[in-house]
Amino acid sequence: MRVLTVNPGSSSLKVSLLDDDDTVLAVESGVGHEMAPMVTDMPPPDAVGLRFVHGGTDFPGPVLIDAKVTGRLHELADLAPLHQPASLEALAEITAALPGVPAVACFDTSFHATLPDAAATYALPEEWRRRFGLRRYGFHGLSFAYAVRRTAEMLGTVPTRTVVCHLGAGASLCAVAEGRSVDTTMGFTPLEGLVMASRAGSVDPGIPLWLVRHGLSAEDVNTALERDSGLRGLTGIGDMRCIRALAAERDADALAALDVYHHRLRACAAAMTASLGGLDALVFTGGVGEHDPSVRMRLAEDLAYLGVSIDPDRNTAADDDTDITAPGASVRTLVIEAREDLEIATGTRRVLGNE
């Protein structure tokens, strides 16, 4: 079964065609969500797997897309406004480009279906929780699922206590106990948790309420929290590479932004280890996690008290999947290439009965 995997970002799109052995036959990526030009010259797929950020409680695993599923996905769009509409747009494009080819939705929230009630429950009125489905869902699940699977392959065993750091434009951490998600930093929407490229991460919930009471519209506040906060709010720039370059020139705003970024990252990483009762493996993935040695080194130094130590040379030279653990360290530290496409293909085959 050839599976076309479709991975929409907030402003970009990546499509990959994988064969039965998960060999990549073709890959295309670009800005925007124009699907037809990307698939025109590819061999025809037998199935399509699409990444959706939010599945709510309706979809604890991948599902064949039909009209009913599509309708529910539209209803969930306002919970992930940077991503869900893009995935729905991609679905419409691929349906038009490949009529009759079955399509499967694969969800970032599915990996976190194992969250215990204590980790998933907000201390909010019961009526609200029941009526609106208010709970912590967690995101980046496709990335986490692959990172956990690849960690087991690299180490030859499933670590008892793993913290996976998906660090990119969007960023979150996951506490994984023997392969299961038991805590994570994102919550009801992808806004909670770490400082990100344009998202604020966790803020005092009184701040948005105060701003609304003082004249800003709810939509203005939402837009600012999603698109104009995080690193962009601190520096005017959302790209970590640019901020790193400015920090090297001792730019005050860039240096301060990195301090804020790492303060939250350190605190959240420590919280994940507390949920696990310790740490056996620390995994970095995502664009920043894979390609920024300074972020990895600074977090390792912050977590040295837990037994984390990385080899400077291995860290600097890390490429693709690499063990960067320092000799004698009690915690294994890995860099793993994000491969959501493999998780999407696996989920698609499972739904269609080919795995």
N, C-alpha and C positions, 0 to 999 in steps of 0.2 A: 504494500500500500504506500503510494507516494502521498505525503501529507504536506500541504502548503500551510506554513505557520505564519500568522499575521499578528504582529506585535505593535500596536499603535502607542505612541507616546503622546504627550500633551501637544506637541507641535511637529512630530516626526512619525515616520512609519518604517518598519523593517519587515520584510517578508523573506522567508527561506523555504526552499523546497527540499524535503528530506526523503530518502528512500527507506526501504524496509530496515536497513541496518543503521539508520540515522546518519548516513553520509549526506552532507550538504551538496545537493546537485546544482543549486543556484541560489543566489541571495541578492536582494536589492534593498536599498534604503534611500530615504530622502526626506526633505522637509515637506510638511503638509500631508495630506492623506489621499493623494491621487493613486488609486489602486490599479486601474486598467493598464497604464503604461508599464507598470512593474511586472505584470504577469503575462503580457502579450507574447513575449519571446521565450517564456519558460515551457518545459514539457508540461502537458496537462496533468493536474493532480487528481488523485482518487478521492481526496477529502480535504477539507479546510479546517484548521483549528485557529480560533481567534482568542486573543487574550482580552479578558474583561477584568477591570480592577475590582468591581464590587458585585458580589452575588447575593448580598444580604443573607438572610437565613433560609431563603428559598433554594439556594443552590450550593449544597455542601460538597459538590464535586462537579466534574465536567458534564455537560448536557447537550444533547442534540438540539439544534436551534429550529424552532418552528414559530408560528405566529404568536402563540401564547407566551413562549419564552421571550420573544422579541419585545412584546408589550411590557412584560415585567422588567426587562432590562432598561427600557425607557423610563419606567417609574423610579428606578434606582439612580438615574443619571445625576440628580442634584446632590447626591452624596459624594460623588467624585467628579466635580465639574471640569477638572482639567483633563480627565482621561475617558470617562464613560461615553460622553458624546463623540469623542474621536473613534472609539471602538464601534459605536453604532453607525457612524458614517462609513467606517471601513467595511462593516457588514453589508451595508447597502451597496457599496461599490463592488464588493466581491460577488454578491448575489447577482448583480447585473453582468459582471464580467464572466462568471462561471455558472450559468444557470444549470440547475439539476445536480450540481456537486454538493454532497452533504456537508454541512458546516456544524462544528462543535464549539461551544463556548467553554473556555477554561478560565478559572477565576483565581485571582490573587488572594481572595478571602478564604478559599477552601482549605488551605494548609492550616489555618488557625481554627478550624472547627473543633479541634481537641483542646482549646483553651478551657481550663477549669472555670467554674462559675465565679470563683473569687477574683480571677484575673479579668473576666469578661464583663463583670457587672459594674455599672456606675451606681453610685449612691444617690439615686434620683427617685422621685415618687413612683410607686409601683404602677399607677395608672399611666404615666408617661412611658415607662419602660414597656408595658404591655401594648399600649395603643400605637406607639411610634416605632417599636422595635429598637429602642435605645440600648445599645450595648457596645462593647469593644469588639470590632470585627478583625482588625489587623489587615495588613496589606503586604505586597511584595512576596506573596506566598509561592508563586511559581519559581522565583529566584531562590527563596529559602529552601524549597523542596529539592531543587537540583543541587544546591550547595551542600545540603545534608547528605544526599546520596553520594556525591562526589567525595566528600570528606571521608565517608566510610570506605570508599574504594582506595583512597590514598593512604589511609591509616590501617586498612585491613580489619577494621572493626567499627562499630557504631559507638562513638564516645558517649559516656553517660551524661555529661553536662557540656553543652556547646552553646556559645553565643555567636550568632551569625550577624555580621554587620553589612547590610546592603547600603552602600554609600554612593549616591549619585546625585542628580538634580533633585530627585525625591530620595529620602533616606529613612531607614528604620532599622531597628535591631530586633532580633528574635532569640528568646531563651528556648533551647531545644533539649528536652530530656529524653534520651534514648530514641531519638528520631521524631519526637512529637513536640509540637509547639505548645508551650505552657505559659508563655508571656511574650508580649511584644510592645513596641513603643507607640505605634499608631493605634487609633481607636475606632470611633464611629465613622470618621472620615479620615482621609490621608493627611489631615492637618496636624494631628497630635504628634508630640514627641520631639524629635531632633530638629535643630536648625537646618533648613534646606536651602536650595538655590533661591527660590522665590516664596517659599512657604514659611510661616513664622515658627511652626512647631508649637509646643505647649505654651500657652499664655494664660494669665489669670482670666477666668471667664467673665470676671467683672469688667474687664477692659472693653470688649465689644459692646456690652450693655451700656456702659458709661458713654461711649462714643455715640451710640444711637440716641441716648437721652439728650446728648448735647448737639444734635443736629445732623449727624451723618445718617444716611440711609443704610438699612441692613445690607443692601446690595453693594454699596460703596465699601462697607466694612469687609464683607465677604471677599470682594475683589482684591482689596489690599492685603488681606491675610493669605490669599492664594497666590497672588501674582506680584505683589510689590513689597513683600516682607523678606524674612530670611537674610541671606547674604546680600541680596539686592537691596533690601531695606537698609542694611548697615553700610553698604559701600556704593550703591548705585549699579553694581555689577553682580550677576548671578553665577558667573563661571568661576569655579574654584581655581582653574589654571591662571586666569587673569589676576585674581586676588593674590595668589601665591607669588606671581611676578611682581606685583606692587609691593607686597610685604618684603620681598628681597631688596627693594629700594627704600625700605623703612617708611613706607607710606603709613601714616598713623591710623587711618580708617581701616586699611587692610589688616594691619596687625591687631587692632581691636576686634575686628570681625572674626579673625581666626581664634582669638581668645574666647569669644562668646561661643563659637562653634564647638571648640574643644571642651569647654566647661560643660556644655549640655551633653556632648558625646560621652565624656568620662562619667558623668552622673548617671546617665541612662545605662551605660555598659555595666556599671557597678550594680544598678538595680536589677538588671537581668541576671547577673551572677547570684544576687541574693535570692531571686526566685528559684534558682537551681540549687542553692546551698553550696556553691563552689564552682570551679571551672576546670575542665579538662582540655577543651579546644576552643580557640578563637579563630574565626574565619572572616576574611575580608572579601567582598565581591561588589559588583557595581562599578560604574565608571571611575569614581574617586577611589573607592576601595581597592580597585585593581591597579590603578595607575599613579597614585600619589604616595610615594614612600614616606613622605613627611607625616602625613595623617596617620599611617600605620605605626610609625616609630613613636610619635607623640602619645598615641593611645596605649601602646605597649609600655611605655615608661610610666604612664598614669596608673596602669594596672599591674605594675611590677610586684606590688604587695600580694597579689594573687598567684604569683609564680609565672607571670608572662615575661618573656624576654625573647627578642628576635635578633638574628644575626644581621649586622648592618650591611654586609656585602650581599648576602642573599636577598635582603629587603630591597636594596637599590637595584639589583639585577633581576628582580622577579618578573617573569614573563609567563603569561597563561597560568597554568596550575602549578604552584610552587610551595614547598614547605620552607618557611623562613624562620623556623624555630632556632634559637641559639642553643649550642651544646649545653646540656645539663638542665635546661628549663623544664619545669614540671608540666607546663601547659603547651600543647602543640599549637602553633600558629600557622595558618595556611592562607594563601591567596588563590582564589578560585574564579575563573572566568565565568561571568553570568551567562547561562544558557537556558533562558526561558523557552527557547524554541524546542529543546529536547523534552521539556515537561509538557508543553502544549501538544507535541506529536504523540507522546505516550498517552496522555489523556484522551486524545482524539481516537487513537486506535482502540483504547479500552472501551469507549462508548460504542464504537462501531463493531465491536466483537472481533477485532484482529489482534488482541493481546491478552 
